[in-house]
Amino acid sequence: MSDFAATSRQEQRYCQLFASKVFTGLGRIVEFGPWLGSLTKALGRGLAVNPRIKKDLSYVDAFDRFQWDSFMEMWVQGSHLADKYRDAEIFVDEYKNQIRDFLEYVNVYVADLEQQGWSGQPIELLVNDAWKTVPIVRNTVSKFFPYLIPGRSHVIHQDYLWITESFIQIAMYRLREYFEFRSWIPEATMVVFRCVKELPELGNFFPEEYWELSQDEIEEAHQWNLSILPVVTHPCLKASKAWMLAQVGEEEAARLIFQDIESDWRSLETLFQFQKSVLCKMDFGQSMQLQDLDWCLKDCSSWEDAFPQEMKELKYLDGAMNAWLWTSRELYPTFIDLASERRLHYELGSSRPRRFKCEETGEWLQC
Ligand SMILES: C[S@@+](CC[C@H](N)C(=O)[O-])C[C@H]1O[C@@H](n2cnc3c(N)ncnc32)[C@H](O)[C@@H]1O
């Protein structure tokens, strides 16, 4: 059976390790937005080998509307679920089917997280992949977060570095006195926080509308996020700020940020390249003229001009070519396309389009 997932292997692995090695059973595991259960299954695999917990109890409370939406089709293409559900059709039975090996651990709730309350039990781990709207953020922080255990509980935000959901970064900035940063999962959007202070019921901690966020606060939240997250994530954080500025009407400032991101070799970072290729297909990406922005290497005729001294090789996902490319101090400006193993010679200085010559066939590629 296909493994349906809107999450990466690294993210699943992290949840599995957490459930097997860190979770003690002192509180519940709450999962927001499991969809077809890729992270529920990861948690289940971890719980199954966790020596500290009893095996025949449920530990996970999974909340989702379980209402199909046409955008979910992209994750089931080519499978028996393609075109199976109409918009708004309930798919909870398929979720239960997908997690059937671990169903004993899981209480499943068909619930709207804009309204849903909580039983009041302590929550030891909260896996969040449902902060898609501000009302969900406001409701869940007010109803669930007071039950996190200070010093023990962790919150895993699946989409923390997803550029178009950057209100999550601002929400955590507003909650910073209650949490400390713990980890970023490499090449993923997942970020983990630990609760360090009991939360009161924060009913209105986040505004209902983005425009109520001041530019000063967007900047402060951005600086805070830059200070806690590793440098490799910074292109995504900068783009996240640009997205939020565009939401509050500062489109020109946002455009300049995207240009600035491309002036640094770190824009080649995989997570940014991938999200850039997604943004390019959206109206937002077009209004930011992202398709016209190019990597910084266009001005770099030698490896030394392009990269820091200590860097010896580079592997990255080229969004425009939709390919993983690899090069090194010795090879540059030749790149290897890792899927086809073709050697592609980059025409130095070429930009819009960038030009690569395939060394085997002499064919020119433009992107
Ligand atoms: C990106 S999917 C989650 C992917 C999933 N975590 C996985 O492991 O593949 C987001 C999920 O959030 C859920 N969701 C969105 N808005 C919701 C709401 N208001 N209440 C409950 N669930 C919601 C959707 O139904 C969807 O299943």
The ligand as a Tripos MOL2 file, in Angstrom:
@<TRIPOS>MOLECULE
LIG
   27    29     1     0     0
SMALL
NO_CHARGES

@<TRIPOS>ATOM
      1 C1         -0.9650   19.3570    5.3990 C.3       1 LIG1
      2 S1         -2.2420   18.3750    6.0460 S.3       1 LIG1
      3 C2         -1.3880   17.4540    7.2440 C.3       1 LIG1
      4 C3         -0.4720   16.3810    6.7300 C.3       1 LIG1
      5 C4         -0.1710   15.3160    7.7560 C.3       1 LIG1
      6 N1          0.3420   15.8560    8.9880 N.3       1 LIG1
      7 C5          0.6970   14.1880    7.3030 C.2       1 LIG1
      8 O1          1.3040   13.5530    8.1830 O.co2     1 LIG1
      9 O2          0.7660   13.9110    6.0960 O.co2     1 LIG1
     10 C6         -3.1390   19.5150    7.0360 C.3       1 LIG1
     11 C7         -4.2940   18.8880    7.7820 C.3       1 LIG1
     12 O3         -4.8910   19.9140    8.5990 O.3       1 LIG1
     13 C8         -6.2750   19.6700    8.6310 C.3       1 LIG1
     14 N2         -7.0130   20.8900    8.9970 N.ar      1 LIG1
     15 C9         -7.0300   22.0710    8.3350 C.ar      1 LIG1
     16 N3         -7.8840   22.9260    8.9360 N.ar      1 LIG1
     17 C10        -8.4160   22.2680    9.9970 C.ar      1 LIG1
     18 C11        -9.3570   22.6110   10.9950 C.ar      1 LIG1
     19 N4         -9.9400   23.8190   11.0280 N.pl3     1 LIG1
     20 N5         -9.6730   21.6970   11.9310 N.ar      1 LIG1
     21 C12        -9.0890   20.4700   11.9100 C.ar      1 LIG1
     22 N6         -8.1860   20.0910   10.9920 N.ar      1 LIG1
     23 C13        -7.8550   20.9690   10.0350 C.ar      1 LIG1
     24 C14        -6.6020   19.2050    7.2190 C.3       1 LIG1
     25 O4         -7.8330   18.4810    7.1780 O.3       1 LIG1
     26 C15        -5.3950   18.3460    6.8750 C.3       1 LIG1
     27 O5         -5.6270   16.9930    7.1380 O.3       1 LIG1
@<TRIPOS>BOND
     1     1     2 1
     2     2     3 1
     3     2    10 1
     4     3     4 1
     5     4     5 1
     6     5     6 1
     7     5     7 1
     8     7     8 2
     9     7     9 1
    10    10    11 1
    11    11    12 1
    12    11    26 1
    13    12    13 1
    14    13    14 1
    15    13    24 1
    16    14    15 ar
    17    14    23 ar
    18    15    16 ar
    19    16    17 ar
    20    17    18 ar
    21    17    23 ar
    22    18    19 1
    23    18    20 ar
    24    20    21 ar
    25    21    22 ar
    26    22    23 ar
    27    24    25 1
    28    24    26 1
    29    26    27 1
@<TRIPOS>SUBSTRUCTURE
     1 LIG1         1 GROUP 0 **** ****
